[in-house]
Amino acid sequence: MTKKLIIASTSTLHGGDYLSYLLPTLKTHFESCKTLLFIPYARPGGMTHDEYTARVKTTFTLIGIEVRGIHEFENAPEAVKNAEAIFTGGGNTFLLVNQLYENKVMDVLADVVKSGTPYLGSSAGSNIAGISMQTTNDMPVVYPPSFATLGLLPFNLNPHYLDADLQSKHMGETRETRIKEFHAFNAIPVLGLREGSWLEVTGNRIILKGELTARLFRQGMDAEELASETDLSWIKV
């Protein structure tokens, strides 16, 4: 089986509905699937797992796919093994990673996706597709046992990537500065994925999609802008 992923910066664009900008792509991505397993672990407070799953159900009904949350199953690893398709939603990456390890899902999730189970990630659910979660923007609200994630991509991601606002009086660190701090100690490349952009992964082929460029950071090198439809398969540690 061939690895098949959609890795999106965000689930919702300004003024749009949940996943609406991705629906045509998702219809094709999940064309052979009737059911989907949703992982709502990233959402901290304010929304229950049931409420988060209900939002996802409403969207996937539009493309004829039935959704169940992983929390509805007694055995989470078995639910992952038996899933036709999997979607991990956004929220806090520290919480998501902690829950994946706590529920013994991290390794089995990596295995089934590498074996061909179609996968969708957005925001935190995209962060975990990389080698580690160390380039997330999220606050460390919990302490996961490891920063290592699924390793489905040969680099790390920074979803919701924002360019510095040259008109702003804010003197704090930019996203670029934070990623350079990461590269002071780590050699893993980092892709800054702007809103409305996503990666389409088929086997070892990784194509940047969406209307905007992405920004690639590599240790000891200048940042590089990559145009939509660029093949990113060449990026390695």
N, C-alpha and C positions, 0 to 999 in steps of 0.2 A: 504493500500500500504506500501511497505517496503522501508526504506531509502536506497539509492544506490549511493555511491560516489566513485570517484577516486581523491585522493588528492596528487598531485605530487610536489616534490621539485622544479623541473625545467621543462621547455618546450623543451629545446634543450641541448643535450650532446655535448661535444667537438668533432668536426668532423662530427656530424650528422645533419640531417635535422630537421625541426620543428616538434616536437612530434613523430619523426620516431621510437624512442625506445619504445614508448607506443602504437603504432598503433594496434598490435595484441590484447592488453588488451582493447583498446577503441572499437575495432570492436565487441567484446563480450559485453562490458559494454553498448553500445548503439545499440545492435542488433535489438531491436524492434522499433527503431526511424528512421524516414526518414528526419526529420528536426531538427535543433539545433539553439538555441538562443545564440549568443556570446555577452559577456559584455566586451567591450574594454576600460572601464573607467580608467584603471590603467596606461595607456601609456601617459606620460607627454612630449609633444613636440617632434619634430623630425619625428613623424609618426601620421598621422591623424587616426581618428576612421575608416574611409573607408579603408585606407591602411592596418591597423591592421586586420580588418575583412577579407580583400582580402587574406592575408596570411593564415588565418585560413580556409577560403573556399578552398584554394588550397589543404591543407592537408586533410580535411574531404571529399573532392571529392574522395580520394583514397579508402574510405570505404563506399561510396555511400550515404553520408549524405549532405543535402543542408543546408547552413548556412546563417543566417541573423543577422546583428548587432542590438543590442537593440536601438541604436541611430537612426535607420531607422523607428522606430515606433513613432507615436505621443504620445501614452500613454505607458510609460515604465512599470509601474506596471501591466497593462493588458497584455503586451507582455510576462512578466514573468509568469503570471497566465496561459496563453494559450500555453506556450512552451512545446514541447515534451521532450526536453533535454536542458541543460544549461551548458555553459562553460564560466568561468571567467578567463581571461588571466593575465599574469604577468605585472609588471611595478612597480609603486610606490604605496605602500599600503595606505599611508595617502591620496593620491589623489583618489584612488579607494573608500575608505570608505567615504570620503567626497562626492563623486559623488553618491554613493548608497543612502546616506541619503538625499542629495539635490534633487534627482529624486524620492524619496519616494519608493525605491526599497528594502532596507535592510530587513524590516519585511516580506514583501510578498515573497522575495527570500527564507528566512528561512522557511517560512510556506510551500511553494510548494516542497522544497527539503525534508523537514521532512515528507511530505505526499507522497513521492515516485518519484518525477521527477528526472531522472538520472542527476547527476551533475559531472562536471570535474572542478578542480581548479589546476592552476599551479602557483608557486611563490606567488605573491600577492593574486591571486585567491585562493590559499591554506591557506594563513595567515588568511583570513576572515572566514575560516571554524571553527576556534577555538573560545574560549570564548571571547577573546579580541585580538586586533591587537598589543598589547604592546611589543611583542617579535619579531617584524619585524626588519630587518636590514636597512630599508629605512630612508632617511632623511625626516624631517617633512616639506615638501614643501608647504603644506596647513594645515589648522587647522580644522579637522573634528569636528562635534558637540559632538561626543562621540567616545571612543575607543572600545566600545562594538561591537561585530561582530555577526556572524550567530549562534554561539553556536551549531554547528552540531557535534562537538567533545567535549568530557569532559575535554579537556586540550588545551593548546596553542601550536603553531608550531613555529619553527625557520627553514624555508626552506633555502637551500643553506648552510647548516651548514658546517663549516670548522674547522678542528682540528688545534691546535697550531702547527706552524712550528718551531721545536726545533733548526733548523739550521739558522733561520732568526735573524737578528740583530734588527728587529722592536721591540720596547719596549711598543707599545700601547696595549690596552685591547684586549683580545681574545674574541671569541664568548662565550666561557664558562664563562669568567669573566663577560660579559654583562648580561648573563642569571642569574648568581648568584646575580648581582645587582638588577635585577628584583625580585628575591626571598627574598631580604632583606625587601621588602614591600608587596609582593603578594604570596599567597599560591597556585596559579594555576600551575599544572605541565606543563613542557615545553618539547616537543619532538624536538630534533635537527635532521632534516631530510637531509641526505647527497644527493648529486647529483646522479640521476639515481635511487633513491628510491621513493616509493609512498605508500600511504595507500589505501587499498581496504575495503570499508565500506559497509556492508550489514546489514540493521537493526541496532542492537546494537553491531554487531561483527566488530572489526577493526583489519585487518591483515596487517602487514608490508610486503611490496613486494620489489623486486629488489635484487641486488647482495651484497649490503653493509649493515652493521649494522646501527642502529639509536642510538642516545644518549639521554637518558631520564634524565631530571633534576627535582628533587623534593625538596621543601623547607626543609632545615635542614638535607638533606641526601646526600650521595656521588652519583655522576653521575653514571649511569648504561648503559652498552652496551646491546642492544637488537638485536638479530639475525633476519635475514629475515625469514618470515613465522611465526613470533611470533604473538600471539593473544594479542592485546593491550587493549582489552575491560575492563580489570580490573583497568586501570588507572583512578583515580578519584581525585577531589580536596580534 
